[in-house]
Amino acid sequence: MRHLYLNGAWVPSTSGEGIDIVDPATEEIVDRVPAGTPTDVEAAVAAAQAAFAAWAATPPADRAEILAAAARLLRDRAERVARVIATDLGAPYAKALKIHTLGPADVLDFYARTAQAHDGEAGRVGNSRVLKEPVGVVGTITPWNYPLHQVVCKVAPALAAGCTVVLKPSEVAPLAAYELADVFDAVGLPPGVFNLVSGRGEVVGEAIATHPGVDMVSFTGSTRAGRRVGALAAETVKRVALELGGKSANIVLPDADLKAAVKAGVANAFVNSGQSCSAWSRMIVHRDQYDEAVRLAVATAAEYPLGGPFDEGARLGPLVSKEQRDRVVRYINRGHEEGARLVCGGTERPFPKGFFVEPTIFAGVAPGMVIEQEEIFGPVLCIVPYLREEEAVAIANGTPYGLAGAVWSASEERAVAVARRLRTGQVAINGGRFNPLAPFGGYKQSGLGRELGDYGFQEFLELKSLQF
Ligand code: NAD
C-alpha cells in the first residue's frame, strides 16, 4: 500500500484501508492507494496552513525556480510517468507520453515564468494601490481522464501565485499524482506547500470542500459532483472553481471542407477513447451533406484500431474502468431504444479482457434524445442533421452544457459569426488546434471560472486595495 504525502513526508493514512488500482487493458490489480479519511485531510490542511505565510512571502524568482526544476525533472522521468499513465488510465503509450506527460511539463514551465513575472501589484486606482495576493490554502479535486494534466492545471498556478495546496486525485487513476508528489519532493518544495491525500470523493473530497481552513476549492469532474462540491463549499464561503462536463457540438456549415471537418471531428470525438470533457461528441451536419458525412465518419472510425497501451498500432485504448464501460454500453443501448441508427461500433466486447468499447457512431440522432443530451464519456459520436443555420446553433446550444465546440466554413468570417452565438467556453474554427495558454472552462453547467494561461493564474489571487 502506498502512503499519503503530508507536510513533506510519506506517511500512512489513518484508515488502513486501501483502494485497488486496476489496469483497464488487463483487468489486473497493479497498485493500491490509501482510502484517506477526514483526519488525514485535517493533517493536510494544517500543514498547508502552517506553510502558507512563508511560501506566500517566498520571492517569486525562488518559487519560479522550484516550478522550473519540477518541469525539468518531470521531463527527465517522462517515460516512466507515461508508463504509469498508460497503465492506470489505459491511454496508448505514445499519447501518454506526449499529451499526458510532456503537456503538463510545459504547463509547469509556463507557470514558472508566470511566477517570475508576478510582482503582486495590480496598479493604482485613484488614491488606491491595488495588490494581488495568493488566495490561501487551495483544495484541489481532480478526475481520472487526464490524470496529470488536470492536477498540474490547478497545482502549478496555485503554487506560482503563492498558495499552498491539498490535492485529492481521482481514486480511479491516481498514480500520476503520486509521481508529481515525488517530483516536488525531489526538487525541494518546502514541507506543507503541497500535500496529497488519496481517497474517495464522498469522504476525502467532501472533507476538503467543507474544511474551514481551505480558502478555495478547485474541482474538475462531473457536473453531479461539482454541484455537490459547490453546495458544500458555500457553507464556509470558499472561492469555488468548477471544470465540469460537456456535450460539445461540431457544426459543419454547408460551405465547409466536409472531408476535413468530418475527419477532424471523428478524431476529436474519439481522442482519449472519448473520455475528454471537451470532446466534440455531436457532429451537426446539413441535411444535403448528411449521408456523405456519415459515410466519411464510418470510414474514418475504421482508422482507429483498439488495443492495449503498449500494443503496436493501437490508436484507442480501453475505457478506464468496468463502471465506465458499463455506463457507455448503457448509453449505446439507450441510443438503440431511442431509434438512432448504429452505423459502426456497438456493445460487442472486442477482446476477452479489458474494458474496451469499439469506436461507435450513431446516425439519425434527433435533438432531445438522451444520447444527444447527456455526456457519455466514451468513443460514441452522434451525428445530427440540420436544415438552417439557426437550427444548427439551437441544437448546439440545446444542452445544459457549454464547454467547447467547433465550427467549419469556407468563410472564416461566417464561422466566427456562428461561433459568437455559441454559449460555450471554447470554439475551434476550421480545426484550430488546442492552445494551452488560452482560457479553458465552461458556460452554463460546464463550470465556473477558467483554467490555463494567465486567466487560470488570476483565479488563485485575491485583490487588496490600499488607500493613501
Ligand atoms: P467525478 O465527478 O466522478 O470525480 C471527479 C473527482 O471528484 C474525483 O476525484 C472524485 O473522487 C471526486 N468526487 C466525487 N464525488 C465527490 C463529492 N461528493 N465531493 C467531493 N469530491 C467528489 O468525475 P470523473 O468520473 O473522475 O471524471 C469525469 C468527469 O469529469 C466528466 O464529467 C468530465 O466531463 C469531467 N471533466 C471536466 C473537465 C473540464 O475541464 N471541464 C476536464 C476533465 C474532466
Boltz pocket constraint, residues with backbone or C-beta under 6 A from the ligand:
constraints:
  - pocket:
      binder: B
      contacts: [[A, 141], [A, 142], [A, 143], [A, 144], [A, 145], [A, 146], [A, 150], [A, 168], [A, 169], [A, 170], [A, 171], [A, 199], [A, 200], [A, 201], [A, 202], [A, 204], [A, 205], [A, 206], [A, 209], [A, 220], [A, 221], [A, 222], [A, 223], [A, 224], [A, 225], [A, 226], [A, 228], [A, 229], [A, 242], [A, 243], [A, 244], [A, 245], [A, 246], [A, 276], [A, 277], [A, 278], [A, 375], [A, 377], [A, 403], [A, 441], [A, 442], [A, 446], [A, 447]]
      max_distance: 6.0
